[in-house]
Structures are given as C-alpha cells and as structure tokens.
Amino acid sequence: MRRNNSMSFDDLLKELQEQRANPEEQASLGKLFNEGFMSKYSNCRSMQEFLEKGNFQAWSTEDMALIPEELLNRHVARETKFADWKSMLDKATTELAGQS
C-alpha cells in the first residue's frame, strides 16, 4: 500500500478500490479510523458511530464518496479535533503508516 501523508480522499478511495483484488493488502475505513483513533480525536468510539451521528448512511468507500464534502467538513469540525475532513484523513493515514 502506498504511504502518502497528504493523500486526498479521492486518492484513498481509488487505492482502496484497487486493493479489493488483493485482500491481504486491503485496508478498510474501520482500520484507518479505528477505535483508538476515533476515541482519541473525536466524540465517537467508532467511524460508524461518527457517521451515524452525522446522519450519514455510509460504511463503504463508495458510500463515503457520495457524502458532500462540505457537509462532512462541518461534521468533522463539530465532532472531532480536526478542522476538516482532509485534516482528519491525513492524520489517520499518517498514524496507520506509522503502525506498519
């Protein structure tokens, strides 16, 4: 898996979709935004709880791509220690890369 500290959400989606063909390298949003990360940086214990709290019906990368970024940014700013979705995604990507 490519390690890039400034990976955009679209790049992450593309990479996760490409990894479907290679299950041993597959990363999920649950792995990227694990309970430790969510508890440390948000008011939620899991990514699923975070999404539900924002009234987003999503768990797959395809569903995440359908959420308007402006709405997601507002929810991130309200419920986490991050100013926007990109900041949250970048931090999660950096932390996951550091665990490898």
N, C-alpha and C positions, 0 to 999 in steps of 0.2 A: 504494500500500500504506500502510495506517495505521501510524504510528510511535508506539509506546506503550512507554515504558521499563518498565512494570510489567505487561505483557501476560501473562496466565495461559496455561498450556499448552493448556487447552480453547479459549481465545480464539485462540491461534495455530493450532490445528487447524482451527477454524471458518474463519479467514481463509484458510488455505492451501487448504482445500476450495473456498471461494468463488472463489479465483483460478484454479482449473482451467479455468474458462470463458474466461479472459483470459490466454493463455500468455505474453504479453510482460511481465506483472506477476508471473508465477508464481515463488515462492521455494521452495526445497526445504530439507530438513533439511541436506543436503550444503552448501548455500550458507550457511545460518545457522551451522552448525557446520563451517566449512571447515577445511582442513588447518592453516592458520596459527593459528586459534583453538584447535583441539584440541591442537596441539603446544605452544602457549604455556600452556594451562591444564590439561592432562591428561597422563596417562602413555601416551596413544594418539595416533597420527598422523591418524586419521580417525574420524568418527562411526560408521562401520561397524565399525571395529576396537573402538571403545569398547563398542558394543552386543554384539558377539561375545564380548568378554572377560567381559561380564556374563551370558553365556549367554542373551541376548535375541535372538529371531529376528524382527527388525524392520528395515525400512528405509522403509516408507511411513508417512505420518502416521496412517493407520488402524491400522497395527500398533503404533505408539507409544502410541496411546490405550488399547491393550489391556494394556500393562505396568502392573502395580500400582505406584502412585506410591511406596509405602513401599519396595519393592524397588529402584526406580530411585533414590530418595534415598540409600539405603545404598550403592549402586554409585557414584553421583556423589561422595559423601563419601570413599569409599575410593580412587577413581581420578582425582580432579580436585582443583583448589584451591578448590572450592566446597563449601559445607555441605550443599546440597540441589539438587534439580532446578530449582526456581524460580529460585534464585540464578544457576545456570548459564544457564538460558533468558533471564533478564533481561539478563545481561551480553552474551550473543550477540546479542540483539535490539538492544541499545544500540550495540554495535560495528557491526552491519550498517547501522543507521540512520545512523551517522556516516560510512559509506563512500559514502552516496548524494550 
